[in-house]
């Protein structure tokens, strides 16, 4: 009698865990919960303040030791322990050291290392650790074919398997917001890490030029990062038209989408930005830079509101055009229909397929 096939055993490794996580990690947690119905999963977090509770997951572990050398030793033994229990497929999310440790484990027993990275590089970043990580993993996992093509070109990954798991968005009801946005002004929302790569250095000029022609505008800046204090100093002359919220959990962030009028993403570099999917599914019109795979994932009508990176004057002009745009309803409808193509169901199918 033929024995039924057992579910694959997979060890997932993430950099951190927090219940009020401000990153995109909660999306991945929910994906693993769904995929966990068909795979036997354990999840290792390299750090964390809270104890995770993930459905359909055999075991979750948060590392206890934070001092880096000891943290690496602890992680090596944890990886080795799970591999010995049969978890020989290792999915690693943005962690060079976990790839290196897993590669070291592979000297003792056979494992397959999947490494997620999703940045569309235009030129070689001269990052030795990244290059080494890409060479040591057995398969790179990324979000879009155009991004996979950039890895092959920039890093010379001619024979490296590259798997595609498109980012996804959950089409669910927005939580009620406790944030009161000015009803007499156009509310413009920025949600991202405050760093040069995410366009924070472009924001002062964007804000200045937008307010010059449209004084009844208020900018809402959500996020933290190395540019936080710099940005506050550079925009102190517009303090009546800007509110800084710092880092907020994903649940709190999405509550801003409904009352906001326009979303902006002035990034200088991206991969597959999930904030664009969020803007489309939550029906907020947006201006974004033409970076990463943004142009490939938005509908044709939205492309008139994409601008080249590092063009703050043009970006501000497009904000004014969108404020006055007469067919926002159609734009929002087309964006919403496009976002629905990036469902969690499709992502789970793609994810399970690469782990076979």
Secondary structure, 3 states (H helix, E strand, C coil): CCCCCCCCEEEEEECCECCCCCCCHHHHHHHHHHHCCCCEEEEEECCECCCCCCCCCCEEEECCCCCHHHHHHHHHHHHHHHHHCCCCEEEEECCHHHHHHHHHHCCCCCCEEEEECCECCCCCCCCHHHHHHHHHCCEEEECCHHHHHHHHHHHCCCCCEEEECCCCCCCCCCCCCCCCCCCCCEEEEEECCCCHHHCHHHHHHHHHHHHHHCCCEEEEEECCCCCHHHHHHHCHHHHHHEEEEECCCHHHHHCCCCCCCEEEECCCCCECCHHHHHHHHCCCEEEEECCCCHHHHCCHHHHHHEECCCCHHHHHHHHHHHHHCCCHHHHHHHHHHHHCCCCHHHHHHHHHHHCC
